Amino acid sequence: MAYMAEMRVLPSRLSFKVLQLDPSVASAAQAVRGVRGYLERRRAGLAQALEVEAEGAEVVIRARGEAPDEMIREAHELLGLADAAPSQEIEVDPAEFAVEVTEAASPEPQLEHEILKSKVRHFAYPVCEWFDVSTGLLVLSNQRIIYEPEAVIMADDHGGSADAGVHVIPLAEVRRVYRGEWWDVPCLMVETAGRTYRYGWPAERGEPETVFEVDEWIAEIRFLIQGGS
């Protein structure tokens, strides 16, 4: 016998970051597609172990095995759900399970939505002096990347950099994103036709919701510039 745990959630309770479309208009089938893609990008092994399907207006996520409740709890955390909890674990016959999922094409998002927000340091590229370093907020939406420094050092004859201001990078102009570094600081590299931007870990960790995870940013930007498919 196997054990099974499940979690049920309405599409409207999921974020745009997960669904890649407005949660208020997402159908259960569209939400299934978004949840699968998001889990695959964030935790491929977990995504392969879970069953995600639409039942009525809800998305149902099921796990089976020795500790299915742990897999459900991990999915719950990754999806950013505040109060959806796994249902009680029950003993079932694995032969009873047959998963049938209806795929539906997601409409292109019409409005700009925030996907990620992190506190970072900007390091000028390819050469960075101490006066080129600034700390600020890096925001990713479904249309662009925006960096806003906490303070700006004006360029002058004694130092400072004209590169230290606000950066607005349309995703349509991004050629490549990859992992780099400045000394021993892991960095997100954003390459466009005209220049390359470099953003790294801040000197101090901020609020949990603004923690900068380079690999997460790379995965999300690549997903968006590849058309969200």
ChimeraX attribute file (.defattr): number of C-alpha atoms within 10 A of each C-alpha:
attribute: neighborCount
match mode: 1-to-1
recipient: residues
	/A:1	10
	/A:2	14
	/A:3	17
	/A:4	22
	/A:5	23
	/A:6	23
	/A:7	21
	/A:8	19
	/A:9	19
	/A:10	19
	/A:11	26
	/A:12	17
	/A:13	15
	/A:14	21
	/A:15	20
	/A:16	21
	/A:17	21
	/A:18	21
	/A:19	23
	/A:20	25
	/A:21	23
	/A:22	20
	/A:23	19
	/A:24	13
	/A:25	11
	/A:26	22
	/A:27	19
	/A:28	24
	/A:29	23
	/A:30	23
	/A:31	31
	/A:32	26
	/A:33	23
	/A:34	25
	/A:35	24
	/A:36	20
	/A:37	20
	/A:38	22
	/A:39	19
	/A:40	14
	/A:41	15
	/A:42	17
	/A:43	14
	/A:44	13
	/A:45	11
	/A:46	16
	/A:47	19
	/A:48	12
	/A:49	14
	/A:50	19
	/A:51	20
	/A:52	25
	/A:53	24
	/A:54	24
	/A:55	12
	/A:56	11
	/A:57	15
	/A:58	19
	/A:59	23
	/A:60	18
	/A:61	23
	/A:62	21
	/A:63	23
	/A:64	23
	/A:65	15
	/A:66	11
	/A:67	14
	/A:68	21
	/A:69	23
	/A:70	13
	/A:71	21
	/A:72	24
	/A:73	17
	/A:74	12
	/A:75	23
	/A:76	19
	/A:77	12
	/A:78	14
	/A:79	19
	/A:80	14
	/A:81	14
	/A:82	10
	/A:83	8
	/A:84	15
	/A:85	16
	/A:86	20
	/A:87	14
	/A:88	10
	/A:89	15
	/A:90	12
	/A:91	12
	/A:92	14
	/A:93	10
	/A:94	13
	/A:95	8
	/A:96	7
	/A:97	10
	/A:98	8
	/A:99	9
	/A:100	10
	/A:101	14
	/A:102	11
	/A:103	14
	/A:104	13
	/A:105	8
	/A:106	18
	/A:107	11
	/A:108	11
	/A:109	13
	/A:110	10
	/A:111	10
	/A:112	12
	/A:113	18
	/A:114	15
	/A:115	18
	/A:116	20
	/A:117	19
	/A:118	24
	/A:119	27
	/A:120	29
	/A:121	24
	/A:122	29
	/A:123	24
	/A:124	21
	/A:125	16
	/A:126	10
	/A:127	8
	/A:128	14
	/A:129	12
	/A:130	10
	/A:131	14
	/A:132	20
	/A:133	18
	/A:134	23
	/A:135	22
	/A:136	20
	/A:137	19
	/A:138	22
	/A:139	19
	/A:140	21
	/A:141	21
	/A:142	24
	/A:143	19
	/A:144	20
	/A:145	20
	/A:146	17
	/A:147	24
	/A:148	20
	/A:149	21
	/A:150	12
	/A:151	11
	/A:152	18
	/A:153	17
	/A:154	13
	/A:155	14
	/A:156	9
	/A:157	7
	/A:158	6
	/A:159	13
	/A:160	17
	/A:161	20
	/A:162	12
	/A:163	19
	/A:164	23
	/A:165	18
	/A:166	15
	/A:167	14
	/A:168	12
	/A:169	18
	/A:170	15
	/A:171	20
	/A:172	12
	/A:173	14
	/A:174	20
	/A:175	13
	/A:176	15
	/A:177	20
	/A:178	17
	/A:179	16
	/A:180	17
	/A:181	15
	/A:182	18
	/A:183	7
	/A:184	8
	/A:185	13
	/A:186	17
	/A:187	25
	/A:188	24
	/A:189	21
	/A:190	23
	/A:191	17
	/A:192	17
	/A:193	9
	/A:194	7
	/A:195	10
	/A:196	16
	/A:197	19
	/A:198	24
	/A:199	30
	/A:200	24
	/A:201	22
	/A:202	19
	/A:203	11
	/A:204	10
	/A:205	13
	/A:206	13
	/A:207	9
	/A:208	8
	/A:209	10
	/A:210	16
	/A:211	17
	/A:212	25
	/A:213	15
	/A:214	19
	/A:215	14
	/A:216	14
	/A:217	22
	/A:218	17
	/A:219	15
	/A:220	20
	/A:221	24
	/A:222	19
	/A:223	15
	/A:224	17
	/A:225	19
	/A:226	10
	/A:227	8
	/A:228	15
	/A:229	10
